[in-house]
């Protein structure tokens, strides 16, 4: 019933509007039109505002395409900046390593030949590296190779411009050693690499009566009869395990080498003059 009455009211209003526009005299018609406009003004303003908001929304939607392109450009710029930052960090790290190597060389009393690592073996657990200097630079076979961290290994297969370095963790590497500040001597040899990638170094033939403590420092003894020439006192590493060998006559120790823990970039070969001075 209420709905029917509303329809009748709307129909009456519409009929009144038609009479005002088409039937009444011009003067009255103008007044009626003015009254109608006054009644319809709020609706017109609302419609106008709605239209403006719709136009703004359409403009915003059209602008979304530009925003997407802008975001894409910003993403590319971010990637470029991150790549440049990574390069700067690498350059800074390389500079620090160079400065450390330079300082180490000038602090040594022994004669050293500086070399850069140009390649690493992709077989045999990376137990060898190749350096960018050879016989033309005064390098010979079986000479100690060191770094600021300690003994790295010894030279093998020396060519005119390059040389191979056998790392201390390789089973074929041997060097005479001693527990620092003691009369305990032994033979250090490589034990390969653990499943976790850590180098293994062992010290054999230590007198069974010698007291060895975890953390004792192991250095080269300077003796040349163990497969290589090495000056005395070069740091090798620290004792991490001690046990009796099978014969019961000697002790063996596992050493954590210091110079092969991380990748090597700059090395030094101990020259003939330095090894000749070793006792």
C-alpha positions as protocol buffer text, in pm:
chain_id: "A"
residue {
  index: 1
  type: UNK
  ca { x: 0 y: 0 z: 0 }
}
residue {
  index: 2
  type: UNK
  ca { x: 280 y: 241 z: 96 }
}
residue {
  index: 3
  type: UNK
  ca { x: 466 y: 158 z: -225 }
}
residue {
  index: 4
  type: UNK
  ca { x: 152 y: 234 z: -430 }
}
residue {
  index: 5
  type: UNK
  ca { x: 109 y: 574 z: -260 }
}
residue {
  index: 6
  type: UNK
  ca { x: 474 y: 661 z: -332 }
}
residue {
  index: 7
  type: UNK
  ca { x: 422 y: 583 z: -699 }
}
residue {
  index: 8
  type: UNK
  ca { x: 117 y: 810 z: -707 }
}
residue {
  index: 9
  type: UNK
  ca { x: 315 y: 1094 z: -545 }
}
residue {
  index: 10
  type: UNK
  ca { x: 598 y: 1058 z: -796 }
}
residue {
  index: 11
  type: UNK
  ca { x: 350 y: 1053 z: -1085 }
}
residue {
  index: 12
  type: UNK
  ca { x: 178 y: 1370 z: -953 }
}
residue {
  index: 13
  type: UNK
  ca { x: 510 y: 1553 z: -924 }
}
residue {
  index: 14
  type: UNK
  ca { x: 605 y: 1452 z: -1276 }
}
residue {
  index: 15
  type: UNK
  ca { x: 269 y: 1572 z: -1411 }
}
residue {
  index: 16
  type: UNK
  ca { x: 311 y: 1903 z: -1228 }
}
residue {
  index: 17
  type: UNK
  ca { x: 648 y: 1954 z: -1384 }
}
residue {
  index: 18
  type: UNK
  ca { x: 507 y: 1893 z: -1731 }
}
residue {
  index: 19
  type: UNK
  ca { x: 229 y: 2145 z: -1670 }
}
residue {
  index: 20
  type: UNK
  ca { x: 478 y: 2407 z: -1552 }
}
residue {
  index: 21
  type: UNK
  ca { x: 696 y: 2359 z: -1856 }
}
residue {
  index: 22
  type: UNK
  ca { x: 442 y: 2318 z: -2135 }
}
residue {
  index: 23
  type: UNK
  ca { x: 95 y: 2448 z: -2025 }
}
residue {
  index: 24
  type: UNK
  ca { x: 139 y: 2756 z: -1809 }
}
residue {
  index: 25
  type: UNK
  ca { x: 202 y: 3098 z: -1963 }
}
residue {
  index: 26
  type: UNK
  ca { x: 557 y: 3196 z: -2031 }
}
residue {
  index: 27
  type: UNK
  ca { x: 588 y: 3427 z: -1727 }
}
residue {
  index: 28
  type: UNK
  ca { x: 446 y: 3164 z: -1493 }
}
residue {
  index: 29
  type: UNK
  ca { x: 639 y: 2895 z: -1671 }
}
residue {
  index: 30
  type: UNK
  ca { x: 967 y: 3077 z: -1605 }
}
residue {
  index: 31
  type: UNK
  ca { x: 877 y: 3113 z: -1239 }
}
residue {
  index: 32
  type: UNK
  ca { x: 787 y: 2747 z: -1225 }
}
residue {
  index: 33
  type: UNK
  ca { x: 1111 y: 2650 z: -1394 }
}
residue {
  index: 34
  type: UNK
  ca { x: 1300 y: 2861 z: -1142 }
}
residue {
  index: 35
  type: UNK
  ca { x: 1121 y: 2686 z: -858 }
}
residue {
  index: 36
  type: UNK
  ca { x: 1196 y: 2351 z: -1012 }
}
residue {
  index: 37
  type: UNK
  ca { x: 1561 y: 2443 z: -1050 }
}
residue {
  index: 38
  type: UNK
  ca { x: 1567 y: 2549 z: -684 }
}
residue {
  index: 39
  type: UNK
  ca { x: 1421 y: 2215 z: -585 }
}
residue {
  index: 40
  type: UNK
  ca { x: 1657 y: 2022 z: -816 }
}
residue {
  index: 41
  type: UNK
  ca { x: 1972 y: 2224 z: -729 }
}
residue {
  index: 42
  type: UNK
  ca { x: 2095 y: 1993 z: -448 }
}
residue {
  index: 43
  type: UNK
  ca { x: 2046 y: 1694 z: -673 }
}
residue {
  index: 44
  type: UNK
  ca { x: 2232 y: 1866 z: -958 }
}
residue {
  index: 45
  type: UNK
  ca { x: 2518 y: 1961 z: -729 }
}
residue {
  index: 46
  type: UNK
  ca { x: 2537 y: 1603 z: -601 }
}
residue {
  index: 47
  type: UNK
  ca { x: 2535 y: 1469 z: -955 }
}
residue {
  index: 48
  type: UNK
  ca { x: 2803 y: 1719 z: -1057 }
}
residue {
  index: 49
  type: UNK
  ca { x: 3023 y: 1624 z: -761 }
}
residue {
  index: 50
  type: UNK
  ca { x: 2973 y: 1257 z: -837 }
}
residue {
  index: 51
  type: UNK
  ca { x: 3069 y: 1314 z: -1197 }
}
residue {
  index: 52
  type: UNK
  ca { x: 3383 y: 1499 z: -1093 }
}
residue {
  index: 53
  type: UNK
  ca { x: 3483 y: 1218 z: -858 }
}
residue {
  index: 54
  type: UNK
  ca { x: 3423 y: 962 z: -1130 }
}
residue {
  index: 55
  type: UNK
  ca { x: 3640 y: 1165 z: -1367 }
}
residue {
  index: 56
  type: UNK
  ca { x: 3917 y: 1183 z: -1106 }
}
residue {
  index: 57
  type: UNK
  ca { x: 3892 y: 810 z: -1046 }
}
residue {
  index: 58
  type: UNK
  ca { x: 3918 y: 743 z: -1419 }
}
residue {
  index: 59
  type: UNK
  ca { x: 4224 y: 968 z: -1438 }
}
residue {
  index: 60
  type: UNK
  ca { x: 4383 y: 783 z: -1145 }
}
residue {
  index: 61
  type: UNK
  ca { x: 4316 y: 448 z: -1313 }
}
residue {
  index: 62
  type: UNK
  ca { x: 4478 y: 577 z: -1631 }
}
residue {
  index: 63
  type: UNK
  ca { x: 4776 y: 690 z: -1424 }
}
residue {
  index: 64
  type: UNK
  ca { x: 4824 y: 344 z: -1275 }
}
residue {
  index: 65
  type: UNK
  ca { x: 4995 y: 231 z: -1592 }
}
residue {
  index: 66
  type: UNK
  ca { x: 5253 y: 506 z: -1549 }
}
residue {
  index: 67
  type: UNK
  ca { x: 5298 y: 412 z: -1182 }
}
residue {
  index: 68
  type: UNK
  ca { x: 5368 y: 52 z: -1277 }
}
residue {
  index: 69
  type: UNK
  ca { x: 5630 y: 164 z: -1527 }
}
residue {
  index: 70
  type: UNK
  ca { x: 5783 y: 396 z: -1267 }
}
residue {
  index: 71
  type: UNK
  ca { x: 5799 y: 111 z: -1015 }
}
residue {
  index: 72
  type: UNK
  ca { x: 5969 y: -104 z: -1276 }
}
residue {
  index: 73
  type: UNK
  ca { x: 6230 y: 166 z: -1339 }
}
residue {
  index: 74
  type: UNK
  ca { x: 6288 y: 206 z: -965 }
}
residue {
  index: 75
  type: UNK
  ca { x: 6334 y: -171 z: -929 }
}
residue {
  index: 76
  type: UNK
  ca { x: 6596 y: -173 z: -1204 }
}
residue {
  index: 77
  type: UNK
  ca { x: 6773 y: 120 z: -1041 }
}
residue {
  index: 78
  type: UNK
  ca { x: 6773 y: -61 z: -705 }
}
residue {
  index: 79
  type: UNK
  ca { x: 6930 y: -370 z: -862 }
}
residue {
  index: 80
  type: UNK
  ca { x: 7198 y: -155 z: -1026 }
}
residue {
  index: 81
  type: UNK
  ca { x: 7280 y: 24 z: -701 }
}
residue {
  index: 82
  type: UNK
  ca { x: 7297 y: -304 z: -509 }
}
residue {
  index: 83
  type: UNK
  ca { x: 7536 y: -449 z: -770 }
}
residue {
  index: 84
  type: UNK
  ca { x: 7760 y: -143 z: -746 }
}
residue {
  index: 85
  type: UNK
  ca { x: 7755 y: -164 z: -367 }
}
residue {
  index: 86
  type: UNK
  ca { x: 7856 y: -531 z: -382 }
}
residue {
  index: 87
  type: UNK
  ca { x: 8145 y: -443 z: -616 }
}
residue {
  index: 88
  type: UNK
  ca { x: 8260 y: -169 z: -379 }
}
residue {
  index: 89
  type: UNK
  ca { x: 8253 y: -411 z: -86 }
}
residue {
  index: 90
  type: UNK
  ca { x: 8457 y: -666 z: -283 }
}
residue {
  index: 91
  type: UNK
  ca { x: 8707 y: -396 z: -379 }
}
residue {
  index: 92
  type: UNK
  ca { x: 8734 y: -285 z: -17 }
}
residue {
  index: 93
  type: UNK
  ca { x: 8792 y: -642 z: 104 }
}
residue {
  index: 94
  type: UNK
  ca { x: 9054 y: -697 z: -167 }
}
residue {
  index: 95
  type: UNK
  ca { x: 9225 y: -373 z: -69 }
}
residue {
  index: 96
  type: UNK
  ca { x: 9236 y: -480 z: 296 }
}
residue {
  index: 97
  type: UNK
  ca { x: 9393 y: -815 z: 199 }
}
residue {
  index: 98
  type: UNK
  ca { x: 9653 y: -638 z: -13 }
}
residue {
  index: 99
  type: UNK
  ca { x: 9740 y: -397 z: 264 }
}
residue {
  index: 100
  type: UNK
  ca { x: 9770 y: -683 z: 513 }
}
residue {
  index: 101
  type: UNK
  ca { x: 9997 y: -879 z: 277 }
}
residue {
  index: 102
  type: UNK
  ca { x: 10210 y: -570 z: 211 }
}
residue {
  index: 103
  type: UNK
  ca { x: 10247 y: -504 z: 584 }
}
residue {
  index: 104
  type: UNK
  ca { x: 10333 y: -870 z: 649 }
}
residue {
  index: 105
  type: UNK
  ca { x: 10607 y: -872 z: 384 }
}
residue {
  index: 106
  type: UNK
  ca { x: 10773 y: -561 z: 521 }
}
residue {
  index: 107
  type: UNK
  ca { x: 10767 y: -695 z: 876 }
}
residue {
  index: 108
  type: UNK
  ca { x: 10960 y: -1009 z: 781 }
}
residue {
  index: 109
  type: UNK
  ca { x: 11334 y: -1040 z: 821 }
}
residue {
  index: 110
  type: UNK
  ca { x: 11344 y: -1330 z: 572 }
}
residue {
  index: 111
  type: UNK
  ca { x: 11348 y: -1274 z: 195 }
}
residue {
  index: 112
  type: UNK
  ca { x: 11006 y: -1339 z: 41 }
}
residue {
  index: 113
  type: UNK
  ca { x: 10877 y: -1350 z: -316 }
}
residue {
  index: 114
  type: UNK
  ca { x: 10518 y: -1215 z: -333 }
}
residue {
  index: 115
  type: UNK
  ca { x: 10275 y: -1406 z: -555 }
}
residue {
  index: 116
  type: UNK
  ca { x: 9908 y: -1398 z: -641 }
}
residue {
  index: 117
  type: UNK
  ca { x: 9692 y: -1711 z: -668 }
}
residue {
  index: 118
  type: UNK
  ca { x: 9575 y: -1753 z: -1026 }
}
residue {
  index: 119
  type: UNK
  ca { x: 9391 y: -2084 z: -999 }
}
residue {
  index: 120
  type: UNK
  ca { x: 9291 y: -2364 z: -765 }
}
residue {
  index: 121
  type: UNK
  ca { x: 9271 y: -2734 z: -829 }
}
residue {
  index: 122
  type: UNK
  ca { x: 8918 y: -2856 z: -904 }
}
residue {
  index: 123
  type: UNK
  ca { x: 9012 y: -3209 z: -802 }
}
residue {
  index: 124
  type: UNK
  ca { x: 9170 y: -3365 z: -499 }
}
residue {
  index: 125
  type: UNK
  ca { x: 8975 y: -3147 z: -256 }
}
residue {
  index: 126
  type: UNK
  ca { x: 9151 y: -2828 z: -367 }
}
residue {
  index: 127
  type: UNK
  ca { x: 9483 y: -2941 z: -216 }
}
residue {
  index: 128
  type: UNK
  ca { x: 9687 y: -2743 z: -467 }
}
residue {
  index: 129
  type: UNK
  ca { x: 9687 y: -2387 z: -596 }
}
residue {
  index: 130
  type: UNK
  ca { x: 9880 y: -2223 z: -880 }
}
residue {
  index: 131
  type: UNK
  ca { x: 10063 y: -1897 z: -832 }
}
residue {
  index: 132
  type: UNK
  ca { x: 10158 y: -1641 z: -1096 }
}
residue {
  index: 133
  type: UNK
  ca { x: 10537 y: -1662 z: -1060 }
}
residue {
  index: 134
  type: UNK
  ca { x: 10794 y: -1926 z: -1147 }
}
residue {
  index: 135
  type: UNK
  ca { x: 11160 y: -1999 z: -1207 }
}
residue {
  index: 136
  type: UNK
  ca { x: 11208 y: -1668 z: -1390 }
}
residue {
  index: 137
  type: UNK
  ca { x: 11120 y: -1496 z: -1062 }
}
residue {
  index: 138
  type: UNK
  ca { x: 11363 y: -1702 z: -853 }
}
residue {
  index: 139
  type: UNK
  ca { x: 11121 y: -1971 z: -736 }
}
residue {
  index: 140
  type: UNK
  ca { x: 11243 y: -2327 z: -696 }
}
residue {
  index: 141
  type: UNK
  ca { x: 11077 y: -2654 z: -600 }
}
residue {
  index: 142
  type: UNK
  ca { x: 11027 y: -2761 z: -238 }
}
residue {
  index: 143
  type: UNK
  ca { x: 11039 y: -2412 z: -94 }
}
residue {
  index: 144
  type: UNK
  ca { x: 10801 y: -2304 z: 179 }
}
residue {
  index: 145
  type: UNK
  ca { x: 10497 y: -2097 z: 84 }
}
residue {
  index: 146
  type: UNK
  ca { x: 10354 y: -1879 z: 358 }
}
residue {
  index: 147
  type: UNK
  ca { x: 10087 y: -1615 z: 417 }
}
residue {
  index: 148
  type: UNK
  ca { x: 10020 y: -1368 z: 699 }
}
residue {
  index: 149
  type: UNK
  ca { x: 9835 y: -1656 z: 871 }
}
residue {
  index: 150
  type: UNK
  ca { x: 10124 y: -1902 z: 859 }
}
residue {
  index: 151
  type: UNK
  ca { x: 10253 y: -2196 z: 654 }
}
residue {
  index: 152
  type: UNK
  ca { x: 10051 y: -2269 z: 340 }
}
residue {
  index: 153
  type: UNK
  ca { x: 10253 y: -2550 z: 181 }
}
residue {
  index: 154
  type: UNK
  ca { x: 10547 y: -2590 z: -56 }
}
residue {
  index: 155
  type: UNK
  ca { x: 10624 y: -2531 z: -421 }
}
residue {
  index: 156
  type: UNK
  ca { x: 10608 y: -2816 z: -674 }
}
residue {
  index: 157
  type: UNK
  ca { x: 10613 y: -2826 z: -1056 }
}
residue {
  index: 158
  type: UNK
  ca { x: 10781 y: -2491 z: -1105 }
}
residue {
  index: 159
  type: UNK
  ca { x: 10750 y: -2353 z: -1459 }
}
residue {
  index: 160
  type: UNK
  ca { x: 10903 y: -2037 z: -1597 }
}
residue {
  index: 161
  type: UNK
  ca { x: 10611 y: -1807 z: -1513 }
}
residue {
  index: 162
  type: UNK
  ca { x: 10389 y: -2013 z: -1283 }
}
residue {
  index: 163
  type: UNK
  ca { x: 10424 y: -2265 z: -1003 }
}
residue {
  index: 164
  type: UNK
  ca { x: 10205 y: -2520 z: -831 }
}
residue {
  index: 165
  type: UNK
  ca { x: 10179 y: -2510 z: -453 }
}
residue {
  index: 166
  type: UNK
  ca { x: 10102 y: -2827 z: -259 }
}
residue {
  index: 167
  type: UNK
  ca { x: 9891 y: -2725 z: 41 }
}
residue {
  index: 168
  type: UNK
  ca { x: 9983 y: -2841 z: 388 }
}
residue {
  index: 169
  type: UNK
  ca { x: 9661 y: -3044 z: 416 }
}
residue {
  index: 170
  type: UNK
  ca { x: 9757 y: -3263 z: 118 }
}
residue {
  index: 171
  type: UNK
  ca { x: 9870 y: -3615 z: 227 }
}
residue {
  index: 172
  type: UNK
  ca { x: 10184 y: -3577 z: 14 }
}
residue {
  index: 173
  type: UNK
  ca { x: 10298 y: -3269 z: 204 }
}
residue {
  index: 174
  type: UNK
  ca { x: 10555 y: -3320 z: 483 }
}
residue {
  index: 175
  type: UNK
  ca { x: 10736 y: -3068 z: 703 }
}
residue {
  index: 176
  type: UNK
  ca { x: 10948 y: -3093 z: 1017 }
}
residue {
  index: 177
  type: UNK
  ca { x: 10781 y: -2918 z: 1309 }
}
residue {
  index: 178
  type: UNK
  ca { x: 10797 y: -2863 z: 1682 }
}
residue {
  index: 179
  type: UNK
  ca { x: 10577 y: -2753 z: 1968 }
}
residue {
  index: 180
  type: UNK
  ca { x: 10669 y: -2388 z: 2015 }
}
residue {
  index: 181
  type: UNK
  ca { x: 10893 y: -2306 z: 2313 }
}
residue {
  index: 182
  type: UNK
  ca { x: 10967 y: -2672 z: 2378 }
}
residue {
  index: 183
  type: UNK
  ca { x: 11203 y: -2950 z: 2267 }
}
residue {
  index: 184
  type: UNK
  ca { x: 10916 y: -3157 z: 2129 }
}
residue {
  index: 185
  type: UNK
  ca { x: 10965 y: -3232 z: 1761 }
}
residue {
  index: 186
  type: UNK
  ca { x: 10766 y: -3427 z: 1508 }
}
residue {
  index: 187
  type: UNK
  ca { x: 10662 y: -3457 z: 1146 }
}
residue {
  index: 188
  type: UNK
  ca { x: 10362 y: -3263 z: 1020 }
}
residue {
  index: 189
  type: UNK
  ca { x: 10172 y: -3418 z: 730 }
}
residue {
  index: 190
  type: UNK
  ca { x: 9847 y: -3350 z: 552 }
}
residue {
  index: 191
  type: UNK
  ca { x: 9539 y: -3555 z: 628 }
}
residue {
  index: 192
  type: UNK
  ca { x: 9318 y: -3435 z: 346 }
}
residue {
  index: 193
  type: UNK
  ca { x: 8990 y: -3255 z: 404 }
}
residue {
  index: 194
  type: UNK
  ca { x: 8702 y: -3350 z: 630 }
}
residue {
  index: 195
  type: UNK
  ca { x: 8349 y: -3407 z: 503 }
}
residue {
  index: 196
  type: UNK
  ca { x: 8269 y: -3054 z: 618 }
}
residue {
  index: 197
  type: UNK
  ca { x: 8549 y: -2916 z: 404 }
}
residue {
  index: 198
  type: UNK
  ca { x: 8792 y: -2842 z: 690 }
}
residue {
  index: 199
  type: UNK
  ca { x: 9162 y: -2918 z: 625 }
}
residue {
  index: 200
  type: UNK
  ca { x: 9315 y: -3193 z: 837 }
}
residue {
  index: 201
  type: UNK
  ca { x: 9679 y: -3170 z: 948 }
}
residue {
  index: 202
  type: UNK
  ca { x: 9854 y: -3427 z: 1172 }
}
residue {
  index: 203
  type: UNK
  ca { x: 10179 y: -3418 z: 1368 }
}
residue {
  index: 204
  type: UNK
  ca { x: 10336 y: -3762 z: 1413 }
}
residue {
  index: 205
  type: UNK
  ca { x: 10636 y: -3909 z: 1599 }
}
residue {
  index: 206
  type: UNK
  ca { x: 10611 y: -3688 z: 1906 }
}
residue {
  index: 207
  type: UNK
  ca { x: 10791 y: -3834 z: 2208 }
}
residue {
  index: 208
  type: UNK
  ca { x: 10541 y: -4027 z: 2420 }
}
residue {
  index: 209
  type: UNK
  ca { x: 10666 y: -3864 z: 2740 }
}
residue {
  index: 210
  type: UNK
  ca { x: 10615 y: -3511 z: 2615 }
}
residue {
  index: 211
  type: UNK
  ca { x: 10324 y: -3324 z: 2771 }
}
residue {
  index: 212
  type: UNK
  ca { x: 10110 y: -3177 z: 2497 }
}
residue {
  index: 213
  type: UNK
  ca { x: 9823 y: -2945 z: 2579 }
}
residue {
  index: 214
  type: UNK
  ca { x: 9527 y: -2851 z: 2364 }
}
residue {
  index: 215
  type: UNK
  ca { x: 9595 y: -2510 z: 2215 }
}
residue {
  index: 216
  type: UNK
  ca { x: 9974 y: -2554 z: 2198 }
}
residue {
  index: 217
  type: UNK
  ca { x: 10120 y: -2372 z: 1899 }
}
residue {
  index: 218
  type: UNK
  ca { x: 10301 y: -2574 z: 1632 }
}
residue {
  index: 219
  type: UNK
  ca { x: 10574 y: -2410 z: 1421 }
}
residue {
  index: 220
  type: UNK
  ca { x: 10828 y: -2526 z: 1165 }
}
residue {
  index: 221
  type: UNK
  ca { x: 11152 y: -2660 z: 1311 }
}
residue {
  index: 222
  type: UNK
  ca { x: 11379 y: -2540 z: 1031 }
}
residue {
  index: 223
  type: UNK
  ca { x: 11507 y: -2892 z: 952 }
}
residue {
  index: 224
  type: UNK
  ca { x: 11527 y: -2964 z: 580 }
}
residue {
  index: 225
  type: UNK
  ca { x: 11512 y: -3342 z: 574 }
}
residue {
  index: 226
  type: UNK
  ca { x: 11134 y: -3380 z: 561 }
}
residue {
  index: 227
  type: UNK
  ca { x: 11052 y: -3324 z: 196 }
}
residue {
  index: 228
  type: UNK
  ca { x: 11082 y: -2947 z: 182 }
}
residue {
  index: 229
  type: UNK
  ca { x: 11282 y: -2639 z: 281 }
}
residue {
  index: 230
  type: UNK
  ca { x: 11130 y: -2418 z: 545 }
}
residue {
  index: 231
  type: UNK
  ca { x: 11281 y: -2159 z: 777 }
}
residue {
  index: 232
  type: UNK
  ca { x: 11247 y: -2206 z: 1150 }
}
residue {
  index: 233
  type: UNK
  ca { x: 10956 y: -2065 z: 1347 }
}
residue {
  index: 234
  type: UNK
  ca { x: 10687 y: -2034 z: 1077 }
}
residue {
  index: 235
  type: UNK
  ca { x: 10345 y: -2073 z: 1237 }
}
residue {
  index: 236
  type: UNK
  ca { x: 10149 y: -2385 z: 1132 }
}
residue {
  index: 237
  type: UNK
  ca { x: 9853 y: -2407 z: 1368 }
}
residue {
  index: 238
  type: UNK
  ca { x: 9729 y: -2518 z: 1709 }
}
residue {
  index: 239
  type: UNK
  ca { x: 9683 y: -2859 z: 1870 }
}
residue {
  index: 240
  type: UNK
  ca { x: 9318 y: -2965 z: 1889 }
}
residue {
  index: 241
  type: UNK
  ca { x: 9354 y: -3340 z: 1968 }
}
residue {
  index: 242
  type: UNK
  ca { x: 9621 y: -3565 z: 2117 }
}
residue {
  index: 243
  type: UNK
  ca { x: 9639 y: -3947 z: 2110 }
}
residue {
  index: 244
  type: UNK
  ca { x: 9891 y: -4234 z: 2127 }
}
residue {
  index: 245
  type: UNK
  ca { x: 9989 y: -4401 z: 1804 }
}
residue {
  index: 246
  type: UNK
  ca { x: 9940 y: -4775 z: 1753 }
}
residue {
  index: 247
  type: UNK
  ca { x: 10294 y: -4866 z: 1856 }
}
residue {
  index: 248
  type: UNK
  ca { x: 10266 y: -4687 z: 2188 }
}
residue {
  index: 249
  type: UNK
  ca { x: 10609 y: -4533 z: 2137 }
}
residue {
  index: 250
  type: UNK
  ca { x: 10496 y: -4195 z: 2011 }
}
residue {
  index: 251
  type: UNK
  ca { x: 10215 y: -3947 z: 2035 }
}
residue {
  index: 252
  type: UNK
  ca { x: 10023 y: -3790 z: 1752 }
}
residue {
  index: 253
  type: UNK
  ca { x: 9841 y: -3460 z: 1747 }
}
residue {
  index: 254
  type: UNK
  ca { x: 9575 y: -3317 z: 1522 }
}
residue {
  index: 255
  type: UNK
  ca { x: 9651 y: -2960 z: 1419 }
}
residue {
  index: 256
  type: UNK
  ca { x: 9409 y: -2689 z: 1314 }
}
residue {
  index: 257
  type: UNK
  ca { x: 9607 y: -2506 z: 1044 }
}
residue {
  index: 258
  type: UNK
  ca { x: 9565 y: -2130 z: 1034 }
}
residue {
  index: 259
  type: UNK
  ca { x: 9661 y: -2049 z: 675 }
}
residue {
  index: 260
  type: UNK
  ca { x: 9422 y: -2283 z: 493 }
}
residue {
  index: 261
  type: UNK
  ca { x: 9102 y: -2201 z: 677 }
}
residue {
  index: 262
  type: UNK
  ca { x: 8986 y: -1950 z: 414 }
}
residue {
  index: 263
  type: UNK
  ca { x: 9052 y: -1904 z: 44 }
}
residue {
  index: 264
  type: UNK
  ca { x: 9397 y: -1768 z: -33 }
}
residue {
  index: 265
  type: UNK
  ca { x: 9463 y: -1480 z: -271 }
}
residue {
  index: 266
  type: UNK
  ca { x: 9814 y: -1355 z: -195 }
}
residue {
  index: 267
  type: UNK
  ca { x: 10105 y: -1579 z: -94 }
}
residue {
  index: 268
  type: UNK
  ca { x: 10480 y: -1553 z: -38 }
}
residue {
  index: 269
  type: UNK
  ca { x: 10746 y: -1802 z: -140 }
}
residue {
  index: 270
  type: UNK
  ca { x: 11045 y: -1815 z: 92 }
}
residue {
  index: 271
  type: UNK
  ca { x: 11351 y: -1755 z: -124 }
}
residue {
  index: 272
  type: UNK
  ca { x: 11679 y: -1949 z: -127 }
}
residue {
  index: 273
  type: UNK
  ca { x: 11850 y: -1685 z: 84 }
}
residue {
  index: 274
  type: UNK
  ca { x: 11596 y: -1722 z: 363 }
}
residue {
  index: 275
  type: UNK
  ca { x: 11614 y: -2102 z: 375 }
}
residue {
  index: 276
  type: UNK
  ca { x: 11993 y: -2097 z: 369 }
}
residue {
  index: 277
  type: UNK
  ca { x: 11987 y: -1881 z: 682 }
}
residue {
  index: 278
  type: UNK
  ca { x: 11764 y: -2126 z: 869 }
}
residue {
  index: 279
  type: UNK
  ca { x: 11953 y: -2329 z: 1135 }
}
